[in-house]
Amino acid sequence: METNTNGYVVHDGCDHIFFVGFLGAGKSTLARNLGKLFRRSYVDTDRMVERARGKTVCEIFSQDGEEEFRRSEAYVLKQLMERKSLLVSCGGGIVEGEESCHLMRQMGTVVFLDGELEDSLRQIRHPELRPDFVSAERACALYDHRRPLYERVCDLRIDIRNKTFDQVTAEAGQMLWEKGLL
């Protein structure tokens, strides 16, 4: 790692920051906000899969199945190996794919946005666009299943409970800056 003349940290190799967490945790908002603050590019794995497949996430789930969607997530993550210093908002279920978890750990730092299920449910504005959100009961079971997966894959954790997006952005930015990741 070295600092260039503009004062920004330049890392050797792949140094992405991956944001994981449950549906509605604010991963995309955080990646976008930090990208603007630190002049870093940000991407969203769900949007990348949609572009690569020419279908929406819901269409992929209904027509091809979840397993095919998980393979597509791993595929788009591999495409990121050629790039540097991205802020990556990951779909809520990316931790379901073992290959995706391995790739994220290999290519950078994984940050878990840790919150309560109720907070996530409040943030979900269009549940019909979330293929793994069938009902509140299903969301609860999914949250209980995925939470240990997020904990296992993460390098860092940010508690998002009772915080605004601006507060989470400030806390994440400070932590990542202090660790030399931004």
N, C-alpha and C positions, 0 to 999 in steps of 0.2 A: 504494500500500500504506500502511496506517495501523494503529496498534495501538489496540484498544478498551480500556475501563477494566478489563477482566479480564486484560489482558496478552497476549491472543491476537492474532495477526496477522490482519487482515482485508484481503483482496485485492479489487481492482476486477476485474470481469469473471469469466470462467471460469478457475478455478485448480486444476483437478484434478491429482492425481498418479497416473500410470498405471504399474503394475508389469508388466513383460514379462519373459519368460524361458522356458526350455524346460519341458517337462512335469516336475513334481515339484520345481521350483526353490524352492517355498515362497511363491509370490506371494500366495495367499489367506491363509496364516498371517501373513505380514508385514503385509498390509493390515489384517487383524483386530487384530493386536497393536498396530500404530501407532494404529489407530482408538481403541482402549481407552486407550492412553497419552495421546493428544493430544485426546481427545473429538471425534474427527472421524468422520463416517459413512463406511462402506466398502461397496462393492458388488463383485460378481463378474460379469463379462460373460457367462460360460457360464450361470450361473443366470438372468440377465436374459433371455438368448435362450430358455432353456427355458420360462420363464414367458410370454414373448411368443408363442412358437410352440405351447405346450401339448404339447411333446414333449421327451424327453431329447436330449442332444447326440448320443448314439449313434443314436437313432431318426431324427434329422434327417439325419445323415450317410448312414445306410443307405437311408432312404426318399426323401430329396430331394437328396442329394449335398452334397459339400463346398462347391461354389460357392454354393449356396443358404444354407448355414450362414454363409459369409463375408458375404453380403449382410445376413443377420440380425444379425451382429456390428456392421456399420456402422449399421444401423437403431437398435440399442439405444444405441450411442455417441451418435448424434444426440439421443436422448432426454435425455442427460446435459447437453446445452447449457443447459437450463433450470435446472440446479442449480449449487451452488457448493461448493468445498472438499471434494470427495470423494476418497477413497483407492480406486483402481480396480484390482482384480486382473483381469488380462486372460488369456484363454485362450492357451495356448502357441502357437497358430497365428495369432493375430490379426495378426501382421506379414505374413501371406500376402496380406492385403487392402490394396491401395493406398489405397482410400478410408478404411479404418480408421486406417492410419498417418497420413494427412493430418489426420483428425479429432483424433487424440490430440495431435499436435503443435500443432494450432490451439487446443485446449482446455486445455493445461496442460503439465506436465513428464513426460517418459517416463523411467523408471528401469529399467535392465536388470539383472536378478539374474543375474550371470555366474558360471557354475559348470561343472564337468566333466560329461560325459555319465554317467559312472559314479555320480556323486552323485545325479543325477536318477533314474537307474534304481533306485537303492536306496530312494528315497522313494516310488516309485509302488507303492501298496498294492493297487490294483484295476486292473490293466492292461485288464481286460475293459470297464471304463467309459471308456476312452480310445480313441476311434475311430481316431485316427491312430497308435496304438501296436499294430502287428500282431505284431512280433517285435523282438528285440534288434537284428537286422541292419537292419530298417526304421527303428528308432529312431536308430541310428547315422547312417544316410543323411539322415534328417530333421534331426537335430541339425546335421550338416555344412551342410545347405541353409539352415537358419534362422539359424544364428549370425551370418552377415553381415547378415541382415535386422534382427536385434535391434540390432546395432552401428550400423547406418545410421539407425535411427529414434530411438535413445536420446539423451537429453540428459545423463544421469548414469549411472554404472555402479557397482554394488556387487559386490565379489568375495565370493562365498558359499562358496568352497572351504574345506573343513575347519572350518566354523563351525557352531555350533548356531543354532537359530532365535532364541534369546535374544540371541546375539552379533550376528546379522544385524539384528535389530530395534534394538538399541542403536546400532549403526554407522549404520544408515539414519536413525534418528531424529535422531542428532547431526548428520549431514550435511545433512539436509533442514531442520533447525532453523537451523543456521548459515547456510544459503543463503536463509533467510527464507521457506521454503515451507510450514512447519508453524507 
